Amino acid sequence: MIFEKKDQDSLNKIIASRRDVRGNNFINKKISKKKLLKILNSAQNAPSVGYSQPWRFLIVNKEDKELVYNHFSKSYEKSKEKFNNKLYNSLKLEGIKESNINIAVYYEKSKTNILGQTYMKRTGEYSVVCAILNMWLTARSLNIGMGWVSILKPKKINKIFDINKNDYKFIAYLCFGYTKEFLTEPELKRLGWKKKKKLKEIILKKGKK
């Protein structure tokens, strides 16, 4: 299959328009089963070490959403001590309750040797992150927002979902939903939290320590 320039332009536009969506931007509109399946199927097309496909997805029910939100709220309050920053304290950092669908993402630990994972043990987890990015970009192409909630303790999340940590590793908690708008630039950039790095800043030179 050969892609045309219009395809390349569309891909670049989707990548550049991806945003981490939070609760102050989700709206009360349901995601159809058809579109949810498109998002999940896009994860299946992600690269994985040794073609292991170690990603596993748990669709969160309403009751567990509430439990996750309660845990997040406690973790967020504790995290404020690390930053002691007015801007941080004012940020809305999740959309657990406001988003239509929450998905907990896990890495299924292998019980056999995996091609390509002999020395770099975490490549299986990296594969799961690749699947998440596929979901993020696919959601954006469907005009659906996604937020990645990271102020969570894996041990607590496993307890809520009754997941055995010996078999699975918690990787991410994702919130999907339609939005009021997609910001023209990342929110943290717009608020002055961080500046976008220039290309020359991210090129590592040989011998750099």
Secondary structure, 3 states (H helix, E strand, C coil): CCCCHHHHHHHHHHHHHCCECCCCCECCCCCCHHHHHHHHHHHHCCCCHHHCCCEEEEECCHHHHHHHHHHHHHHHHHHHHHHCCHHHHHCCCCCCCCCCEEEEEEEECCCCCCCCCCCCCCHHHHHHHHHHHHHHHHHHHCCCEEEEECCCCHHHHHHHHCCCCCCEEEEEEEEEECECCCCCCCHHHHCCCCCCCCHHHHCCCCCCC
